Amino acid sequence: MNVSSLRHPKENLYKMLCIIIGGLIWAGLLLGTLFSILIFLIPVAFFIWLSSKFFQASIFGNAVHVNKNQYTNLNNMADEIATALDMKEKPEMFIVNSQGLTNALAVKFLSRKYTLLFSDLVDLLWEEKKQDQLRFVIAHELAHHAAGHVNFWINLLMKPAMFIPFLGSAYSRACELTCDRIAAEIINNKSASINALITLASGSRELVTATNNDSFVQQELSVPTVFGFLQEITSSHPRMTKRVIAINNYQLGEQESTLIAREA
């Protein structure tokens, strides 16, 4: 039976009208959504551009730019690491007066990338003959760039998911462990990688040689299970004890959770 031949003429007419009108409405909604997105993105892009220029003015005017003519040893170190990471362009590096804080940052505004080393961190990790601890920190920050962790558009795409409780901090912690792994691979010195993290934890360069790394790892056993979990899920960075454990496990070719479960 040919069902179509039995349709009432008005059905075909109204069906066509409904398809046309419905299609126009859907097209309008789609265009409206795209327009709304565009209206949102234009001021966001302008704000980012504006922020990048203010940041550029501040950083070039108030910090020391590491380049081939300034702190050449640090510049060469960063060049070697960037090459090892297959980076087409090395982020611009600056030494920032940190007034006692020990930190390093990977920053990106649109296409311009920066790595900031706090002065006290450089002083803390500086060694005259071997710079593997400092190389570890620089490699860690460059790894954030190489791995796309500071890519604005990717982060914007993921932004809605960050409203899910604890997901954003979990992602951030995973990124830190990734960069620790990359840095450890780059410098190919497990002892220096671990010492760099413990030195950052203690804040003392003088005590590095006297530090018992195994004893530091065992501190994870003293972390209260429930409160340790609560502290962790709200933190952007893993605990230093866990970061040391993770590097040790990775260098040994084991799963990270294995040693944590065995030692913590």
Secondary structure, DSSP 8 states (H G I E B T S, - for coil): --GGGGS-HHHHHHHHHHHHHHHHHHHHHHHHHHHHHHHHHHHHHHHHHHHHHHHHHHHHHHSEEEBTTBSHHHHHHHHHHHHHTT-SS--EEEEE--TT---EEEEEETTEEEEEEEHHHHHHH--SS--HHHHHHHHHHHHHHHTTTT-HHHHHHHGGGGGSTTHHHHHHHHHHHHHHHHHHHHHT-HHHHHHHHHHHHH--STTGGG--HHHHHHGGGGS-HHHHHHHHHT-SS--HHHHHHHHHHHHHT--HHHHHHHH-
